[in-house]
Amino acid sequence: MALVTIDGVSVHFGGPTLLNAVTLDIEPGHKIGLIGQNGTGKSTLLKLIVGEAEPTDGRIIRQRGLNVAYQAQELRYEPGATAFEEMRRVFTQDLQRQQRMHEIEEALATAPATERPALLAHYEKLQAEHDARSGYDVDRRIETVLTGLGLPEKAWSQPIASFSGGERNIIGLARIVLQEPELMLLDEPSNHLDMEGIEWFIGFLRQTRAAVVMVSHNRHLLDATVDNIWELHGRKITSWTGNYSDFARQKQEALALQERQYKAQQRLIKRIQFQARRLLDMARAYDDPGQAKRAKAMLMRIEQMDKVEAPDTTEHRFHANLSGASRHGHIALEVAGVTIEVGGVKDAQSPTSGLQSRTLLDSANLEIHFGQRVALVGPNGSGKTTLFNAILRHASWDNPDVDVQEGPFHIRGRLRVGKSAKVGDYSQIHDHRLPHNETLITWLMNVTGLRFEPAAALLHRFLFSRDDLERPIGTLSGGEKSRLQLARLVHEKVSFLMLDEPTNHLDIQACEQLEEMLEDYEGTLLVISHDRYFLDKLVNRVVELKDRKLVVHEGSFADWWQQRHQQAVEGRKGALQLHSQAQAHEQSAGAAAREAQKARQREQHKLRTQLKAIEGKIERLEARQKELEAKLAEAFSAQGTQSAKEAARIHAEFESVRGEIAGLTREWEALAESVDG
């Protein structure tokens, strides 16, 4: 039975139709990649499925009680919460259950005997629920997921409000992973994950039993995890079986077949039309109704055909090239003895806390020659973007020696660019370069010096319409801002191009177009990216920021990754395997502890039963002792030999009962010392 059925759904919000009569099912366990150009309605579809938006027509049918987790674009969290506290909110019920179990354990120590069976029964029920939910290893599960996704341990106790957008994306994704839902809806989940984080996430998706619908432009992620591709194009969604590479092959084959069928049918139609025209000409020339009738039958045959539509190849593509400026010399970039230190910022919630500092680079060296294509890699937070910014702001030919303090960063060493190098850059953080209030055309004219018509023509090449020219930059989507930055670079004709996560906000088609532009680019390329497809195609040298040094690896990214991947997996200790091992260990340890507790409870119950039995015996013996005291007094008051013998017998029994009471009392005292409470 489908988890979700999308039945004839159409969507429009007073403007163009985004989705038109879409019908699809989400089956248990399926992994679905949702692809399509930016602005076509992918995120809208996720919101429809989770219930945050309603279709204009059609309906969304969800399985009753379905547990859905949705990774929204903006992270919602409790004000003031730290990352770890926010993760623990996922396990509120488990933590409440654990607290209730502790309360029952305390209550058992003092509760009357009549109440203990009910308390024990309730405790065992909660214990079974806790076992089923793996409630004994909550903190370990949180630690494993946060580590796997690449959020450093020192950040776990920091307020979420102090995190960057990328770090918040990781926290939101971690929360989804920990919820263990039946259906995950993920919108660009790999954005801002480092490469090891992406590999961990791939391992998680491959193991989870949950169904997944994932909007992503990360082709490596789609290849490694999904078994279906939903392609959103022309307001329709086509479902393709297999991963992204399967989809790309199948689509090309389908388009080629459709084109052959279309052309063959068009040739057939032209032949029939030609023959029909000849028959009509003959019918008119010779006044022959029979020929006219045959011609009409032929034309009717064309009308009754199942027409093959022409292949739709109308995807919007931008057209440009990054022609490099002329250059002279051999060196594009020299980094010599560069040290970058970052000072800590005082915690706003603890003004008295001391400043912390750390070294990102320590006497690092690097030389890049003109024409090389270099990937700068390293974990998030290692200093890649900081080094980029230092090169852009301070590297020069004439004054390469740097010793400056910029905010929390202290940069010193030699940063030299080639004498004739013309440097251009692309930033993943658009707001640093793009003013919100300026219009597209005004900004581009200002930064390029172009007049209105040439600037408008350049924007048009990057898919901006005439209506877009006067839009404020702040209203653009991430992908539109990316295209705007690329338009600027095309005009600048740079010989040394520096790109920081250029594919982060581009859809797959735009990524492929950018790759084509860069493949034809003849200048020097230095790029930060976590997109393996992108790097596999473009770079011939890898520089790894490792142990505060710049370590050079000659060869393709694929060669470096093959060597690095096993080391990275071992470094992270196979987070998924560690998670399952830790969970098994915790469950085993928890089970042993619970069995020991149950054995102890059984022993205590046995001791209390024995005490109760002894108390009953003592009560009966004390009652008998009172009876014997009365009989003994009566026997001593009577006269005669018979009465003396009876008195002696009663006295002997009295002493025996008193001795038995004393023995039972000692036994009771010894047992009572072993009983809790």
NORCORCOR-V229452 format. One record per residue. RES is the residue in one small letter. PSI is psi as a letter, one per 20 degrees, with the letter a starting at -180 (999 if undefined). Layout:
RES&PSI ; RES&PSI
This chain:
m&p ; a&q ; l&g ; v&p ; t&p ; i&o ; d&o ; g&k ; v&p ; s&q ; v&p ; h&q ; f&l ; g&j ; g&b ; p&q ; t&p ; l&g ; l&q ; n&o ; a&l ; v&p ; t&o ; l&r ; d&q ; i&o ; e&q ; p&p ; g&i ; h&q ; k&o ; i&p ; g&p ; l&o ; i&r ; g&r ; q&q ; n&p ; g&j ; t&i ; g&j ; k&g ; s&h ; t&g ; l&g ; l&g ; k&h ; l&g ; i&g ; v&i ; g&j ; e&i ; a&q ; e&q ; p&q ; t&g ; d&q ; g&a ; r&q ; i&o ; i&o ; r&q ; q&p ; r&p ; g&j ; l&p ; n&o ; v&p ; a&p ; y&p ; q&n ; a&r ; q&h ; e&p ; l&p ; r&p ; y&r ; e&p ; p&p ; g&i ; a&q ; t&r ; a&g ; f&h ; e&h ; e&h ; m&h ; r&h ; r&h ; v&h ; f&k ; t&g ; q&h ; d&g ; l&h ; q&h ; r&g ; q&h ; q&g ; r&h ; m&g ; h&g ; e&h ; i&h ; e&g ; e&h ; a&h ; l&h ; a&h ; t&i ; a&q ; p&q ; a&h ; t&h ; e&i ; r&g ; p&g ; a&g ; l&g ; l&h ; a&g ; h&g ; y&g ; e&h ; k&g ; l&h ; q&g ; a&g ; e&g ; h&g ; d&g ; a&h ; r&j ; s&l ; g&i ; y&i ; d&k ; v&g ; d&h ; r&g ; r&g ; i&g ; e&g ; t&g ; v&g ; l&h ; t&g ; g&h ; l&i ; g&j ; l&o ; p&q ; e&h ; k&i ; a&i ; w&h ; s&j ; q&q ; p&p ; i&h ; a&h ; s&i ; f&q ; s&r ; g&h ; g&g ; e&h ; r&h ; n&g ; i&g ; i&g ; g&g ; l&h ; a&g ; r&h ; i&g ; v&g ; l&h ; q&h ; e&l ; p&r ; e&h ; l&p ; m&p ; l&o ; l&p ; d&o ; e&l ; p&h ; s&i ; n&p ; h&j ; l&q ; d&r ; m&g ; e&h ; g&h ; i&g ; e&g ; w&g ; f&h ; i&g ; g&g ; f&g ; l&h ; r&h ; q&h ; t&q ; r&i ; a&q ; a&q ; v&p ; v&o ; m&o ; v&p ; s&q ; h&j ; n&o ; r&h ; h&g ; l&g ; l&h ; d&h ; a&i ; t&h ; v&q ; d&j ; n&q ; i&p ; w&o ; e&o ; l&o ; h&p ; g&k ; r&j ; k&q ; i&p ; t&p ; s&p ; w&p ; t&p ; g&a ; n&a ; y&g ; s&h ; d&g ; f&g ; a&g ; r&g ; q&h ; k&g ; q&g ; e&g ; a&g ; l&h ; a&g ; l&g ; q&g ; e&g ; r&g ; q&g ; y&g ; k&g ; a&g ; q&h ; q&h ; r&g ; l&g ; i&g ; k&h ; r&g ; i&g ; q&g ; f&g ; q&h ; a&h ; r&g ; r&g ; l&g ; l&h ; d&g ; m&h ; a&g ; r&h ; a&h ; y&j ; d&l ; d&n ; p&h ; g&g ; q&h ; a&h ; k&g ; r&h ; a&g ; k&h ; a&h ; m&g ; l&h ; m&h ; r&h ; i&g ; e&h ; q&i ; m&q ; d&o ; k&p ; v&p ; e&q ; a&q ; p&p ; d&o ; t&k ; t&j ; e&p ; h&p ; r&p ; f&q ; h&o ; a&r ; n&q ; l&m ; s&p ; g&q ; a&q ; s&q ; r&r ; h&q ; g&a ; h&h ; i&p ; a&h ; l&p ; e&p ; v&o ; a&o ; g&k ; v&p ; t&p ; i&o ; e&q ; v&p ; g&q ; g&r ; v&p ; k&q ; d&p ; a&h ; q&i ; s&m ; p&h ; t&i ; s&q ; g&r ; l&p ; q&q ; s&q ; r&r ; t&p ; l&g ; l&q ; d&o ; s&l ; a&q ; n&q ; l&q ; e&p ; i&p ; h&q ; f&p ; g&i ; q&q ; r&o ; v&p ; a&p ; l&o ; v&q ; g&r ; p&q ; n&p ; g&j ; s&i ; g&j ; k&g ; t&h ; t&g ; l&g ; f&g ; n&h ; a&g ; i&g ; l&h ; r&h ; h&i ; a&p ; s&r ; w&g ; d&h ; n&m ; p&h ; d&p ; v&p ; d&n ; v&q ; q&o ; e&o ; g&c ; p&i ; f&p ; h&o ; i&p ; r&q ; g&a ; r&p ; l&o ; r&p ; v&q ; g&q ; k&h ; s&j ; a&p ; k&o ; v&p ; g&q ; d&q ; y&p ; s&p ; q&h ; i&n ; h&h ; d&h ; h&h ; r&h ; l&o ; p&p ; h&h ; n&i ; e&q ; t&r ; l&g ; i&h ; t&g ; w&g ; l&h ; m&h ; n&g ; v&h ; t&h ; g&j ; l&q ; r&r ; f&g ; e&g ; p&h ; a&g ; a&h ; a&h ; l&g ; l&h ; h&h ; r&h ; f&k ; l&j ; f&p ; s&r ; r&h ; d&h ; d&h ; l&h ; e&j ; r&p ; p&q ; i&h ; g&i ; t&i ; l&q ; s&r ; g&g ; g&h ; e&h ; k&h ; s&g ; r&h ; l&g ; q&h ; l&h ; a&g ; r&g ; l&h ; v&g ; h&h ; e&h ; k&m ; v&q ; s&i ; f&o ; l&p ; m&p ; l&p ; d&o ; e&l ; p&h ; t&j ; n&h ; h&j ; l&q ; d&r ; i&g ; q&g ; a&h ; c&g ; e&h ; q&g ; l&g ; e&g ; e&g ; m&g ; l&h ; e&h ; d&i ; y&p ; e&i ; g&a ; t&q ; l&p ; l&o ; v&p ; i&p ; s&q ; h&j ; d&o ; r&h ; y&g ; f&g ; l&h ; d&h ; k&h ; l&h ; v&q ; n&j ; r&q ; v&p ; v&o ; e&p ; l&o ; k&p ; d&k ; r&j ; k&r ; l&o ; v&p ; v&p ; h&o ; e&q ; g&a ; s&r ; f&h ; a&g ; d&g ; w&g ; w&h ; q&h ; q&h ; r&h ; h&g ; q&h ; q&g ; a&g ; v&g ; e&h ; g&h ; r&j ; k&k ; g&m ; a&h ; l&g ; q&g ; l&g ; h&g ; s&h ; q&g ; a&g ; q&g ; a&g ; h&g ; e&g ; q&g ; s&g ; a&g ; g&g ; a&g ; a&g ; a&g ; r&h ; e&g ; a&g ; q&g ; k&g ; a&g ; r&g ; q&h ; r&g ; e&g ; q&g ; h&g ; k&g ; l&g ; r&h ; t&g ; q&g ; l&g ; k&h ; a&g ; i&g ; e&h ; g&g ; k&g ; i&g ; e&g ; r&g ; l&h ; e&h ; a&g ; r&h ; q&h ; k&h ; e&g ; l&h ; e&g ; a&g ; k&h ; l&g ; a&h ; e&h ; a&h ; f&h ; s&i ; a&r ; q&q ; g&r ; t&g ; q&g ; s&h ; a&g ; k&g ; e&h ; a&h ; a&g ; r&g ; i&h ; h&h ; a&g ; e&h ; f&g ; e&h ; s&g ; v&g ; r&g ; g&h ; e&h ; i&g ; a&g ; g&g ; l&h ; t&g ; r&g ; e&g ; w&g ; e&h ; a&g ; l&h ; a&h ; e&h ; s&i ; v&p ; d&q ; g&999
